[in-house]
Amino acid sequence: MDIDEIVGKNIRKYRRMRGMTQKELGDAIGVRHNTISQYEKGRNAPEQNMIFAIANVLGVSVGDFFPETTTTPEESFVKAAAISGNLDEDDYKYLQELIKKAHTLEGKRREDFFKNIRLAVEFFDRNT
């Protein structure tokens, strides 16, 4: 996979995470939706100013479009959480601690850990 395809794949990933259509992203940066389609397919590479504009609209850094060097699962999760909602820094830190804890557990203890998290989520889903 070449760099244009990687950048395009990541543009598509972050656009979808934001729940935006190609047309909405195109409108936000002043290009047609078929231009966004070409970027996402890796057939046309966005110029530097377009990469900055797309990153700005999607709420990510320019570096997020390029291949990662070494990222821990926790760092990847934090990036995904940052894009998908309005969590504050304490929320991110707490979620990181949950992930770290999950990495230390095995077998039945790990199953119970996730079972309890699922129960809490289901409880809040029913009561909101």
C-alpha positions in Angstrom: 0.0 0.0 0.0 1.5 3.4 -1.0 1.3 6.6 1.1 -1.6 8.0 -1.0 -3.7 4.9 -0.2 -2.8 5.1 3.5 -3.7 8.8 3.8 -6.9 8.2 1.9 -7.8 5.2 4.1 -7.3 7.3 7.2 -9.3 10.3 5.8 -12.2 7.9 5.3 -11.7 6.3 8.7 -11.8 9.7 10.6 -14.6 11.0 8.4 -16.8 8.0 9.2 -15.9 8.2 12.9 -17.2 11.8 12.8 -20.4 10.6 11.0 -19.8 12.8 8.0 -20.5 12.1 4.4 -18.0 12.8 1.6 -20.3 15.7 0.5 -20.3 17.2 4.0 -16.5 17.0 4.3 -16.1 18.4 0.8 -18.4 21.3 1.5 -16.5 22.1 4.7 -13.2 22.4 2.9 -14.5 23.8 -0.4 -14.2 20.8 -2.8 -16.7 18.5 -4.4 -17.5 15.1 -2.9 -15.9 13.3 -5.8 -12.6 14.9 -4.9 -13.0 13.5 -1.4 -13.8 10.1 -3.0 -10.6 10.3 -5.0 -8.5 11.2 -1.9 -10.0 8.3 0.0 -9.3 5.8 -2.8 -5.7 7.0 -3.0 -6.2 7.9 -6.6 -5.5 11.6 -6.0 -3.3 12.9 -3.2 -4.5 16.0 -1.3 -2.2 19.0 -1.4 -0.7 20.1 1.9 -3.2 22.9 2.5 -6.0 20.4 1.9 -4.6 17.9 4.4 -4.5 20.6 7.0 -8.1 21.7 6.2 -9.3 18.1 6.4 -7.5 17.5 9.7 -9.0 20.6 11.1 -12.6 19.7 10.1 -12.2 16.2 11.4 -10.6 17.3 14.6 -7.4 15.2 14.2 -3.8 16.1 13.7 -2.2 15.9 10.3 0.0 13.1 11.6 -3.0 10.9 12.1 -3.4 10.5 8.3 0.1 9.0 8.0 1.5 5.6 9.0 2.0 5.3 12.7 5.3 4.6 14.2 4.9 2.9 17.5 1.6 3.4 19.3 0.4 1.5 22.3 -3.2 0.1 22.4 -3.9 2.7 25.1 -2.7 5.6 22.9 -4.8 4.3 20.0 -7.9 4.1 22.2 -7.3 7.7 23.5 -7.1 9.0 19.9 -10.3 7.2 19.0 -12.1 8.5 22.1 -10.9 12.0 21.4 -12.4 12.0 17.9 -15.7 10.3 18.9 -16.9 12.5 21.7 -16.6 15.2 24.3 -14.6 13.4 27.0 -12.3 15.4 29.1 -8.7 14.6 30.1 -9.8 12.9 33.4 -12.2 10.7 31.4 -9.3 9.6 29.1 -7.0 8.9 32.0 -9.7 6.8 33.6 -10.4 4.8 30.4 -6.6 4.3 30.0 -6.5 2.9 33.6 -9.4 0.5 32.7 -7.5 -0.7 29.6 -4.2 -1.2 31.6 -6.2 -3.1 34.2 -7.7 -5.4 31.6 -4.2 -6.2 30.2 -3.2 -7.5 33.6 -6.2 -9.8 34.0 -6.6 -13.3 32.7 -9.3 -16.0 32.4 -12.2 -15.7 34.7 -11.1 -12.5 36.4 -10.9 -10.8 32.9 -14.3 -12.1 32.0 -15.8 -10.8 35.2 -14.1 -7.4 34.7 -15.7 -6.9 31.3 -19.0 -8.4 32.5 -19.2 -5.7 35.2 -18.4 -3.0 32.7 -21.1 -4.2 30.3 -23.6 -4.3 33.2 -22.8 -0.7 34.1 -23.2 0.4 30.4 -26.5 -1.5 30.1 -27.8 0.1 33.4 -27.1 3.6 32.1 -28.5 2.8 28.7 -31.8 1.7 30.4 -31.9 4.7 32.8 -31.1 7.6 30.5 
